[in-house]
Amino acid sequence: MTVDPEILRTTRRSLHGAAELLLAGPQYRESGTIRLRVLADGFATVSAPVLRVAGAELVAGDRTIPLNGATCGELATAADVEAGAPQGLYKDGSGVGADETLDVDAGAAAHLEECFARGNEALVRLAPDVAPVLWPEHFDLAITLDEVNYGISPGDDFLGEPYAYAGPWEPRQGAFWNASVGAARPVRLLPGATALHDFFMEARDRAAHDPARRP
């Protein structure tokens, strides 16, 4: 699916803000964890309060509230929670304030959430005993296995579109490792969960055998 880069960027920022201020923050204050999980059609808390984003809507119990055109403060009031990011845990984040109006395009949201869902399937296949986590700091879905981080980013300053990555804690040498994070490939070049899984498997093999990069 092709999405206008600016629409993708604004939607990504707004979804990141929703994940951080409406899901992770309230969950941390009530249950002490910031971990989120990916669903087939969006993402959700893992503990109380039970909240999720499905497509371009916030779902709280039997209430379905459109994200587009609303602020996180307004959405939090409708969901009966307090808007706000987790405090004192990390330095980065969405940069979205509680009074900022969200700009969520339904098509772009569906595209980003589909990339997360495919990535989640690939990560579960890679490591069935490790639960992938959608982290609110950078809004990426990730696991760690044998001192290598594997994940899916919806896009960021490094690459403005969804991409898969593998990042050994100790950087490796070789052409495969093409990014500061380690290795990164646009999701559009890895169609389907199988292609994503194959990338992660190759990264796992190369991380085990490629020499470390020395300063």
Stockholm file with secondary structure:
# STOCKHOLM 1.0

chainA/1-215         MTVDPEILRTTRRSLHGAAELLLAGPQYRESGTIRLRVLADGFATVSAPVLRVAGAELVAGDRTIPLNGATCGELATAADVEAGAPQGLYKDGSGVGADETLDVDAGAAAHLEECFARGNEALVRLAPDVAPVLWPEHFDLAITLDEVNYGISPGDDFLGEPYAYAGPWEPRQGAFWNASVGAARPVRLLPGATALHDFFMEARDRAAHDPARRP
#=GR chainA/1-215 SS CCCCHHHHHHHHHHHHHIIIIIIIHHHHHHHSCCCEEEETTEEEESSSSCCEEETTEEEETTEEEECTTCBHHHHHHHHTSCCCCCSSSCSCCCCCCTTSBCCCCHHHHHHHHHHHHHHHHHHHHHCTTSCCEEETTTTEEEEEETTEEEEEESCCSSCSSCEEEEEESSCBCSTTCCBTTBEEEEGGGSCHHHHHHHHHHHHHHHHHHSCBCCC
#=GC SS_cons         CCCCHHHHHHHHHHHHHIIIIIIIHHHHHHHSCCCEEEETTEEEESSSSCCEEETTEEEETTEEEECTTCBHHHHHHHHTSCCCCCSSSCSCCCCCCTTSBCCCCHHHHHHHHHHHHHHHHHHHHHCTTSCCEEETTTTEEEEEETTEEEEEESCCSSCSSCEEEEEESSCBCSTTCCBTTBEEEEGGGSCHHHHHHHHHHHHHHHHHHSCBCCC
//
